[in-house]
Amino acid sequence: MFDDKVTGIGFLKTTKARHAEEAIGHTEGLVTVLRLTMADIKPAEDALKIAKQFFGAHQYAKAVQAARRAESIAVTLDERFGKYQKSLKDLQSRIESMKRLGLDTEAIEKVAGIAEEKLLDGIRENGAFIPNYLEARDILERATQQGRAFQEKAEIASNRIFVAELAIESLANLKGATDNGAFAHGAASSLEQAIHDATKELALGNPGNAAEIAKEIEEKARRLKTQFAEATKTLTEVDAKVIDLRGEGVLIHSVETQLKMARDMLDRGLIEPAAAMALRLQADAKSIADQYQKATTTLADAELLYGRLQREGFHSYEADAALRDARRTIREGSYGRAIEHLERALQAFARRTNARSSLGKDIEETRTRVRLLAGSGLSFMPDIQEVLGRAEREFQQGNYSGSSEDLRIATVLLDGVTHAPSPKK
């Protein structure tokens, strides 16, 4: 029985030793293969040495445990190293891509060194001190993501700058190739400076600012093209209006002079001031046409009215002077001033008309009083009737001053008769 027991114990030890030897051999083979890579598997090698030491000391269970720990460390290191290497390659690819766009990569290039320092700092895991591939990889991945985001923004900004450059070129070529130098310089010089600003912002690492500047350039170039077309059309319309007005005898020298100035500004690429001036000239031409029409029509009507009033005996030095000044200012082309003079004449006519109406009303009221007193035996009644009749004739003849004076006499006589005390019985 003793022999059997000894034999059993020996068999068990032999089995454990074989298992430990197999575990160590498997791990050693794995470590040998992984040693060919660039992964730092020294922690696994150290764990394998411990396993061999346990095996030499016939501590087979601990040897197996240490061998398996060495295997786990080796596999973990290999896996993490592979991911770290991939992250490093991704970062390097991103740096090369950014360089092709001319972007500044100085800051992102430093990240690889920072990640390597984090890797070498190491961490303690599974009883061993191993390289910190996890955090090092995280650093690389964050930098790669930030580089990708920055590059995408930079590409957007670059595309916007390209589109803005095309918009400037389109604006500069509005007048064609003939004599286009002055126009192109005037229209595009400020925008070209802005393009330089956008490119500078991109180079300084501010793609958002660069894209915004480029967008504003594109919008302004489009707006200037629209203003150029509208100004050209407006100036053509003003030119046609000036020709028509000149044919009607309207003096429009100021508009003609400024029209040439506006065309000159447009030819030199000064689109915004030329467009503003074109709109103002259009309004000025319309205003002059309206004032001319009003002045000439009002003058004709005023002369017709004054002629009729003169035939009725009316004459006014103020009206004569106003009409004379109106004719003179129309000849000079000062149609607004002519309208002011005509308003003076019309006011004189209105005062004359109002006075005539008031005098006629007073005569009629006095005639009514005389009729009411007719046959009353008043001794002054014939005199009153004679004076009132003379006032009426003078009124019909347009002698309103004489008519007013006779009417006043008749009224005084009539008031004296009607207010005299009754004779005592």
Secondary structure, DSSP 4 states (H G I P E B T S, - for coil): -HHHHHHHHHHHHHHHHHHHHHHHHHHHHHHHHHTTSSS--HHHHHHHHHHHHHHHTT-HHHHHHHHHHHHHHHHHHHHHHHHHHHHHHHHHHHHHHHHHTT---HHHHHHHHHHHHHHHH-EEETTEEE--HHHHHHHHHHHHHHHHHHHHHHHHHHHHHHHHHHHHHHHHTTT-STT-HHHHHHHHHHHHHHHHHHHHHHHTT-HHHHHHHHHHHHHHHHHHHHHHHHHHHHHHHHHHHHHHHHHTT---HHHHHHHHHHHHHHHTT-HHHHHHHHHHHHHHHHHHHHHHHHHHHHHHHHHHHHHHHHHTT---HHHHHHHHHHHHHHHHT-HHHHHHHHHHHHHHHHHHHHHHHHHHHHHHHHHHHHHHHTTS--TTHHHHHHHHHHHHHHHHHT-HHHHHHHHHHHHHHHHHHHHSPPPP-
